[in-house]
Amino acid sequence: MHTKTTTALPTFDDLIHYVRATLCQRDNLDYDLTPFVKTPLKRRDEIWGYAFHVEGPRMLRTSAVWSAKDDKILFYNSVGERFQDVVLTESPDPNSSAPTG
């Protein structure tokens, strides 16, 4: 089932915690033990968002894409189907500093 929600994530740490928790919860993965990868998405040397994914057992890979310009996070399951859209009412500037989480 595809869900749509709205939330405020004013800092990179808030954003990363939310994305990682959502991806891990989707497949009942341990938040602290599951590998989490974040990759900046650039256009003309400016970051416009991030791609995230967690890696679970048996080649499970669940992903999310944050578009800072659109203030949205799109979540995808391991077969590429979108399972959640999040509209951000507040989000960090993707070019101000790198996320730490």
C-alpha positions in Angstrom: 0.0 0.0 0.0 1.3 3.4 -1.0 1.0 6.0 1.7 1.4 9.8 1.7 2.4 11.8 4.8 3.6 15.3 5.7 6.3 16.1 8.3 9.0 18.6 9.2 12.6 17.5 9.2 14.6 20.8 9.8 18.1 19.2 10.1 20.2 16.6 8.3 20.2 14.5 11.4 16.4 14.6 11.6 16.1 13.7 7.9 18.6 10.9 8.1 17.1 9.4 11.2 13.6 9.5 9.7 14.7 7.9 6.4 16.8 5.2 8.0 14.1 4.4 10.5 11.4 4.2 7.8 13.6 2.0 5.6 14.5 -0.4 8.4 11.0 -0.6 9.8 9.6 -1.5 6.3 11.5 -4.8 6.4 11.9 -5.3 10.1 15.6 -4.6 10.0 17.7 -3.6 13.1 18.3 0.2 12.9 21.8 -0.1 14.5 23.1 -3.1 12.6 21.7 -2.6 9.1 24.2 -1.0 6.6 22.9 2.5 5.6 24.3 4.3 2.5 23.7 7.9 1.5 24.8 9.4 -1.8 24.6 13.1 -2.8 22.8 13.8 -6.0 24.4 16.6 -7.9 23.7 18.8 -10.8 26.4 21.3 -11.9 28.3 20.8 -8.7 25.3 21.6 -6.5 23.6 19.0 -4.4 19.9 18.8 -5.1 19.1 15.8 -2.9 20.3 12.5 -1.6 19.7 8.8 -2.5 19.6 6.5 0.5 19.4 2.7 0.9 19.6 0.0 3.5 21.0 -3.4 2.8 19.4 -6.4 4.4 19.8 -10.2 4.2 19.4 -12.1 0.9 20.3 -9.0 -1.2 17.4 -7.0 0.1 17.8 -3.3 -0.7 15.2 -0.7 0.2 15.7 2.9 -1.0 14.6 6.5 -0.7 15.3 9.6 -2.7 15.1 13.1 -1.1 14.5 16.0 -3.6 15.3 19.2 -1.7 13.9 21.3 -4.5 10.5 19.5 -4.3 10.6 19.1 -0.5 9.8 15.4 -0.9 11.1 12.0 0.1 10.1 9.0 -2.1 10.5 5.5 -0.6 10.9 2.4 -2.7 10.7 -1.3 -1.7 13.3 -3.9 -2.8 11.5 -4.5 -6.1 11.4 -0.8 -7.0 7.7 -0.1 -6.1 7.1 3.2 -4.3 5.5 2.5 -0.9 5.6 6.0 0.7 5.7 9.7 -0.3 6.6 12.3 2.3 6.0 16.0 1.8 8.4 18.1 3.9 7.1 21.3 5.5 10.6 22.1 6.6 13.9 20.6 5.4 17.6 21.3 5.6 19.6 23.1 2.9 21.4 20.3 1.0 24.4 22.5 0.3 24.9 23.9 3.8 26.7 20.9 5.3 27.0 17.1 4.9 24.7 14.8 6.8 26.4 13.0 9.7 24.2 10.0 10.4 
